[in-house]
Amino acid sequence: MGGSRDEAANGRKRRLQYAALSGAAAMAVPATAAAVALGTKGGLPWWVVAAG
């Protein structure tokens, strides 16, 4: 088996960081789409929606 406790903790931390980043990236797409859809539905120019 091998490996120290520190190596296991580092691997666990790395997996959690990767999961957090991939989850954030996955949520950014629908959030951006919703913001643009609501902005255009409200009759705002695209540059106002992009600046917000």
Residue frames as qw, qx, qy, qz and C-alpha x, y, z in Angstrom:
[[0.000, 0.888, 0.460, 0.000, 0.00, 0.00, 0.00],
 [0.509, 0.027, -0.019, 0.860, 2.50, 2.64, 1.10],
 [0.036, -0.671, -0.251, -0.696, 1.97, 6.34, 1.33],
 [0.226, -0.075, -0.585, 0.776, 1.98, 8.53, 4.33],
 [0.007, -0.689, -0.646, 0.328, -0.82, 10.24, 6.13],
 [0.018, -0.617, 0.082, 0.782, 0.31, 13.58, 4.67],
 [0.007, 0.097, -0.738, -0.668, 0.11, 12.22, 1.12],
 [0.033, -0.490, -0.867, -0.085, -3.41, 10.98, 1.76],
 [0.039, -0.738, -0.390, 0.549, -4.44, 14.35, 3.18],
 [0.025, -0.461, 0.361, 0.810, -2.92, 16.16, 0.19],
 [0.017, -0.132, -0.855, -0.502, -4.73, 13.90, -2.25],
 [0.043, -0.634, -0.753, 0.167, -8.02, 14.42, -0.43],
 [0.043, -0.692, -0.123, 0.710, -7.53, 18.19, -0.41],
 [0.026, -0.259, 0.595, 0.761, -6.71, 18.18, -4.12],
 [0.022, -0.357, -0.886, -0.295, -9.86, 16.18, -4.94],
 [0.055, -0.730, -0.569, 0.375, -12.02, 18.54, -2.89],
 [0.047, -0.586, 0.153, 0.794, -10.52, 21.59, -4.60],
 [0.005, -0.032, 0.766, 0.642, -11.11, 20.04, -8.02],
 [0.038, -0.538, -0.841, -0.043, -14.70, 19.21, -7.11],
 [0.053, -0.734, -0.333, 0.590, -15.31, 22.77, -5.89],
 [0.023, -0.451, 0.384, 0.805, -13.84, 24.31, -9.03],
 [0.031, -0.136, -0.849, -0.509, -15.73, 22.04, -11.40],
 [0.046, -0.638, -0.748, 0.177, -18.96, 22.67, -9.50],
 [0.032, -0.684, -0.101, 0.722, -18.42, 26.42, -9.67],
 [0.005, 0.254, -0.605, -0.754, -17.75, 26.23, -13.41],
 [0.028, -0.341, -0.902, -0.264, -20.83, 24.10, -13.96],
 [0.050, -0.730, -0.590, 0.341, -23.02, 26.60, -12.08],
 [0.113, -0.485, 0.137, 0.856, -21.57, 29.64, -13.85],
 [0.022, 0.097, 0.724, 0.682, -23.10, 28.67, -17.20],
 [0.145, -0.626, -0.746, -0.177, -26.77, 28.46, -16.09],
 [0.244, -0.698, -0.330, 0.587, -26.35, 31.51, -13.85],
 [0.125, -0.319, 0.334, 0.878, -25.02, 33.57, -16.74],
 [0.056, -0.290, -0.776, -0.558, -27.77, 32.34, -19.04],
 [0.201, -0.699, -0.671, 0.141, -30.43, 33.22, -16.47],
 [0.210, -0.615, -0.108, 0.752, -28.99, 36.71, -15.94],
 [0.047, -0.126, 0.526, 0.840, -28.91, 37.39, -19.67],
 [0.117, -0.448, -0.818, -0.342, -32.42, 36.01, -20.14],
 [0.210, -0.737, -0.540, 0.348, -33.84, 38.13, -17.34],
 [0.197, -0.499, 0.100, 0.838, -31.98, 41.20, -18.56],
 [0.020, -0.022, -0.631, -0.775, -33.19, 40.88, -22.12],
 [0.160, -0.571, -0.796, -0.119, -36.72, 40.07, -20.96],
 [0.216, -0.719, -0.372, 0.546, -36.65, 43.29, -18.93],
 [0.412, 0.868, 0.220, 0.169, -35.81, 45.23, -22.06],
 [0.379, -0.813, 0.268, 0.351, -32.30, 46.18, -20.94],
 [0.545, 0.731, -0.400, -0.093, -29.55, 46.66, -23.52],
 [0.940, 0.040, -0.282, 0.185, -27.01, 43.86, -23.67],
 [0.430, 0.461, -0.410, 0.659, -24.22, 46.09, -22.36],
 [0.445, -0.550, 0.274, -0.651, -26.17, 46.86, -19.19],
 [0.964, -0.199, -0.032, -0.175, -26.70, 43.16, -18.59],
 [0.818, 0.277, -0.305, 0.402, -23.00, 42.43, -19.26],
 [0.129, 0.583, -0.378, 0.708, -21.87, 45.25, -16.93],
 [0.673, -0.517, 0.125, -0.514, -24.05, 44.00, -14.08]]
